[in-house]
Every structure is written in C-alpha cells, then in structure tokens.
Amino acid sequence: MFKNIKIISLLFCACFIPISASANYSNGVIAMLYGEYDLAVKEFTISAQEGDVEATYSLGYMYENQVGVSKDYDKALFWYRKAAALGDPKSQYIIGNMYNRGRGVKINQHQAVKWYHKAAKQGFGWAQYFYGLKLENGEGIRKNEKQAALWYQRAADQEVARAQYNLGSMYYDGRGVSKDYKLAYHWLYIADAYAHKDAKEFLKKIALKISENDIATLKKEAHLWIRRHR
C-alpha cells in the first residue's frame, strides 16, 4: 500500500502528464502506474539524457524512496543534481534535505543552506521555510532573524504551517519584526487551521493579550485568508 502511495505522490496520474512531455517520459509514467519499474527506469533514463527535468527528478525520487528499485542514495543524488542543474526547485530542496539530515551524504549545514536558498529563490515553499529556519537559528549561515521572518512570510503565504507558526511566534516575541500580538494571533490561528500541533495552545496564550472584539475580527480575517489560499 505504501509503495502505491509513493507512486501516486510522485506521478499523480497519467491524466496529468504535461502536453509538452516527451514520449519516453510519458511511457515511463504509464509504466510506473502499471508497476513495470524496469521499463519506467529505462524510459525515464532516455528522457533524462535528453534533458527532461521531470524524468530526471523522477529517477532521483525512485532511488531515494525505493520505488520499484533498491534504495540507493548515491544514484538518487546523482539524478537530483542533474535535475537541480536544470533548475528544478524540487530537486534543489531535496538535496538540501539530504545534507541537512545526512541522507547519503555527511551532514553539512552550509551545503544545506546553499541548496535550500536555490529552491527558495524559485518560490518553493518548504525550501523557504527551511532557509528561514537556518537564518533564525544561525545554522550554516549567520543568524539573521529579520531575514528569517521575511522567508517565513513567503513560506507562510504558500500554506506551510510550520512557517505560519514560526512567524506568529516571532511577532509574539518581537524577534526580527516589531512585536504585534494581533499579527501573532493571525498567523497562529491560520497555522492551527493547517493542523500545526502546537498552535492551539499558543493561541490561548496570545488571547490573554488582546480583546475579545479583536479576536473575533482576527478570526474573520484569518478565515478570509484561508478561503483565498485554498
């Protein structure tokens, strides 16, 4: 069952193959859906050698997550690097994760920051969050809470609950931004709506700092934000 979930998360459905996709990539997607993994690797490899970004990323994903092939971080990194060189933000983000967590490589926070930043500049929400986190904590880069808040804001606007929570926390404490309990409540309320596990308790703490009328207004504004983004 979990293998099927991985396949779906990688390729969704043949219906979503881009019109511009190469024949080999399309064949690879269909082979994946039918569980013909050797054929999928063959078709993706041909397409990747022709410079197809999605095929190149897909090979990295398969080797990293053991989808129809043996787990092989070296091969995964090989293909992710090729996709990253073609400008793929997903691959850049994953390379950052590999260096951040020591998956197939030695932990290297400077390299993690480098790759998160590449993907973050392209608007990849999770990379923006992790780049902000590195800036907030001073891991692999000089600590800069003001810049951290800016990157959290960008990630929060892309519905990354961890960024919403961290941004709310920064407004509550006045770290990197001016202290603002209303904005803290706004972002923590949204983070709670996106199922952040700690947001609800934090909201109780912030509620002691602002009026009931303000809370009612902030909830309405937060609901409008959520409707606009979902």
Backbone torsions as a table, in degrees:
resi	resn	phi	psi	omega
1	MET	NA	-45.4	-177.9
2	PHE	-64.2	-34.3	178.1
3	LYS	-63.0	-41.1	179.6
4	ASN	-65.5	-37.7	178.1
5	ILE	-62.5	-42.3	178.7
6	LYS	-61.6	-41.4	-179.6
7	ILE	-63.3	-44.8	-178.8
8	ILE	-64.0	-42.6	-179.7
9	SER	-65.0	-28.8	179.8
10	LEU	-79.2	-47.2	-167.4
11	LEU	-118.7	-6.9	-178.3
12	PHE	58.2	-91.0	-174.8
13	CYS	-157.6	151.5	-179.5
14	ALA	-58.1	-22.6	179.2
15	CYS	-62.4	-24.5	-174.4
16	PHE	-99.4	12.8	175.2
17	ILE	-66.0	125.8	-179.4
18	PRO	-59.0	146.2	178.9
19	ILE	-58.3	-34.7	-176.6
20	SER	-80.7	-1.8	-175.9
21	ALA	-64.5	147.3	178.4
22	SER	-70.6	159.5	179.2
23	ALA	-62.2	-39.3	-179.4
24	ASN	-65.3	-41.4	178.2
25	TYR	-63.5	-45.3	179.0
26	SER	-59.9	-42.5	177.7
27	ASN	-63.2	-36.8	178.4
28	GLY	-64.6	-41.4	178.4
29	VAL	-62.0	-46.5	-179.6
30	ILE	-63.8	-40.5	177.6
31	ALA	-61.3	-40.2	177.7
32	MET	-60.7	-44.4	-177.0
33	LEU	-64.4	-27.0	178.7
34	TYR	-96.1	5.1	178.4
35	GLY	75.1	17.2	179.4
36	GLU	-93.6	76.0	-168.7
37	TYR	-69.9	-37.0	178.3
38	ASP	-60.9	-42.0	178.3
39	LEU	-66.9	-39.4	179.2
40	ALA	-60.4	-46.6	178.9
41	VAL	-60.0	-42.8	179.9
42	LYS	-61.3	-48.1	-177.1
43	GLU	-68.0	-42.5	178.5
44	PHE	-63.5	-38.7	-179.0
45	THR	-64.1	-43.6	177.6
46	ILE	-60.3	-45.5	-178.8
47	SER	-66.6	-39.8	179.5
48	ALA	-63.8	-39.1	178.9
49	GLN	-65.9	-18.8	176.4
50	GLU	-93.2	4.1	176.1
51	GLY	91.8	17.0	178.7
52	ASP	-77.2	116.6	-174.6
53	VAL	-65.1	-46.7	-176.0
54	GLU	-65.3	-37.7	177.4
55	ALA	-65.2	-40.1	-179.6
56	THR	-65.0	-46.3	175.8
57	TYR	-60.1	-42.4	-176.7
58	SER	-61.9	-37.9	176.5
59	LEU	-63.7	-43.8	176.8
60	GLY	-59.6	-43.3	-179.6
61	TYR	-62.6	-43.4	-178.9
62	MET	-60.7	-45.5	-178.5
63	TYR	-72.7	-33.5	178.9
64	GLU	-69.4	-40.1	-171.0
65	ASN	-105.6	8.6	175.0
66	GLN	58.3	48.0	178.0
67	VAL	-95.8	95.3	177.8
68	GLY	76.4	0.0	178.2
69	VAL	-138.8	165.5	175.4
70	SER	-70.4	141.3	177.4
71	LYS	-59.6	129.8	-178.0
72	ASP	-150.7	98.0	-176.8
73	TYR	-65.7	-32.4	179.1
74	ASP	-62.8	-46.6	178.7
75	LYS	-67.5	-38.1	178.2
76	ALA	-60.0	-47.8	-178.9
77	LEU	-64.6	-37.1	177.8
78	PHE	-56.6	-48.5	-176.8
79	TRP	-75.9	-36.7	176.8
80	TYR	-61.9	-40.5	178.8
81	ARG	-62.5	-40.5	178.4
82	LYS	-63.9	-43.3	178.7
83	ALA	-66.7	-39.6	178.8
84	ALA	-62.6	-38.9	178.7
85	ALA	-65.0	-24.0	177.1
86	LEU	-87.1	2.3	175.8
87	GLY	93.9	14.7	-177.5
88	ASP	-78.4	114.2	-177.7
89	PRO	-68.0	-29.5	177.9
90	LYS	-60.7	-45.5	-179.0
91	SER	-67.7	-39.8	177.8
92	GLN	-60.5	-43.4	178.3
93	TYR	-62.8	-44.2	-178.1
94	ILE	-66.3	-38.4	175.9
95	ILE	-60.9	-41.2	175.4
96	GLY	-57.8	-43.2	177.9
97	ASN	-62.6	-39.7	-178.2
98	MET	-63.7	-41.5	176.9
99	TYR	-72.3	-33.1	-179.8
100	ASN	-67.9	-35.8	-173.6
101	ARG	-107.6	-6.0	-178.8
102	GLY	71.8	42.7	179.9
103	ARG	-99.5	100.5	-179.9
104	GLY	83.8	-8.2	177.1
105	VAL	-141.4	165.6	173.7
106	LYS	-72.7	144.6	177.2
107	ILE	-58.1	129.5	-179.6
108	ASN	-147.5	100.4	-174.7
109	GLN	-67.1	-31.8	177.9
110	HIS	-64.4	-42.1	177.3
111	GLN	-68.1	-38.4	178.1
112	ALA	-59.6	-46.8	179.5
113	VAL	-61.4	-43.7	179.9
114	LYS	-55.8	-47.1	-175.9
115	TRP	-77.5	-35.3	174.9
116	TYR	-61.2	-41.3	-178.2
117	HIS	-64.7	-40.7	178.1
118	LYS	-57.7	-47.7	-179.1
119	ALA	-71.0	-37.1	-179.3
120	ALA	-62.3	-39.9	180.0
121	LYS	-64.5	-21.9	177.7
122	GLN	-91.3	4.4	175.2
123	GLY	89.0	17.5	179.9
124	PHE	-80.5	113.2	-169.7
125	GLY	-54.9	-48.6	-177.7
126	TRP	-67.0	-33.5	176.2
127	ALA	-67.4	-37.6	176.9
128	GLN	-62.2	-40.7	177.5
129	TYR	-62.2	-50.3	-176.3
130	PHE	-67.6	-34.6	176.3
131	TYR	-64.9	-41.6	174.8
132	GLY	-60.8	-40.4	-179.7
133	LEU	-63.3	-41.5	178.2
134	LYS	-63.7	-40.4	177.7
135	LEU	-65.7	-39.9	-179.9
136	GLU	-65.5	-40.2	-175.2
137	ASN	-94.3	-8.9	-178.3
138	GLY	67.6	39.2	178.7
139	GLU	-101.7	113.3	179.1
140	GLY	76.5	1.8	-178.2
141	ILE	-161.3	155.6	-179.7
142	ARG	-64.2	136.1	-179.4
143	LYS	-60.3	131.0	179.8
144	ASN	-153.3	93.9	-174.7
145	GLU	-69.5	-30.1	178.0
146	LYS	-64.4	-46.1	177.1
147	GLN	-66.8	-36.7	178.1
148	ALA	-58.1	-44.8	-179.4
149	ALA	-62.5	-38.2	179.0
150	LEU	-62.9	-42.7	-179.7
151	TRP	-73.6	-33.9	174.0
152	TYR	-62.3	-40.1	179.2
153	GLN	-59.0	-44.8	-179.4
154	ARG	-63.8	-41.4	178.9
155	ALA	-70.6	-38.4	178.9
156	ALA	-60.9	-38.4	178.7
157	ASP	-67.3	-15.5	176.6
158	GLN	-102.9	20.0	171.2
159	GLU	70.5	30.1	174.2
160	VAL	-88.7	107.7	-172.0
161	ALA	-61.0	-36.9	179.7
162	ARG	-63.3	-38.2	177.9
163	ALA	-68.3	-40.2	177.5
164	GLN	-60.6	-43.1	179.3
165	TYR	-64.5	-48.8	-177.3
166	ASN	-64.4	-37.7	178.0
167	LEU	-65.0	-43.4	176.4
168	GLY	-60.1	-41.1	178.2
169	SER	-62.7	-38.7	179.6
170	MET	-67.7	-38.8	175.7
171	TYR	-65.8	-35.7	179.5
172	TYR	-66.1	-42.9	-176.7
173	ASP	-87.4	-18.1	-174.3
174	GLY	74.3	37.7	179.0
175	ARG	-103.5	116.0	179.9
176	GLY	79.4	-12.6	178.7
177	VAL	-142.9	165.4	174.5
178	SER	-70.6	140.0	179.6
179	LYS	-59.4	130.1	-177.7
180	ASP	-153.8	102.6	-176.1
181	TYR	-67.8	-30.1	179.6
182	LYS	-68.5	-44.5	177.4
183	LEU	-67.6	-33.3	175.7
184	ALA	-61.3	-45.7	-179.9
185	TYR	-64.2	-42.5	179.8
186	HIS	-53.7	-51.8	-175.3
187	TRP	-74.9	-33.1	177.5
188	LEU	-70.6	-34.0	177.5
189	TYR	-65.4	-42.7	177.6
190	ILE	-65.4	-42.0	178.3
191	ALA	-60.0	-38.8	177.7
192	ASP	-65.0	-39.7	178.1
193	ALA	-63.4	-28.2	177.2
194	TYR	-94.5	18.5	168.9
195	ALA	72.2	28.3	172.8
196	HIS	-69.2	129.6	-169.5
197	LYS	-68.0	-23.0	-175.7
198	ASP	-104.5	-4.3	-172.0
199	ALA	-67.3	-40.1	-175.0
200	LYS	-60.1	-43.9	179.2
201	GLU	-66.7	-37.8	179.3
202	PHE	-65.0	-37.8	178.9
203	LEU	-59.5	-37.3	178.3
204	LYS	-61.7	-38.4	179.5
205	LYS	-67.3	-43.8	-179.0
206	ILE	-69.1	-33.9	-178.1
207	ALA	-59.6	-22.9	178.5
208	LEU	-74.6	-13.1	-175.1
209	LYS	-99.9	-11.1	-175.5
210	ILE	-133.2	163.1	-174.8
211	SER	-78.4	161.6	177.7
212	GLU	-63.8	-36.2	177.7
213	ASN	-64.1	-41.3	178.1
214	ASP	-63.5	-40.7	-179.9
215	ILE	-62.2	-43.4	179.2
216	ALA	-61.4	-42.3	179.0
217	THR	-66.1	-43.1	-179.2
218	LEU	-64.1	-36.7	177.8
219	LYS	-64.7	-42.8	178.5
220	LYS	-61.6	-44.4	-179.4
221	GLU	-64.2	-39.0	179.7
222	ALA	-66.3	-39.8	178.4
223	HIS	-63.9	-37.8	176.5
224	LEU	-63.4	-42.3	178.7
225	TRP	-60.2	-45.1	-177.7
226	ILE	-64.6	-41.8	179.1
227	ARG	-63.9	-36.3	-179.9
228	ARG	-69.2	-29.1	-173.0
229	HIS	-98.8	-12.2	-179.9
230	ARG	-99.1	NA	NA
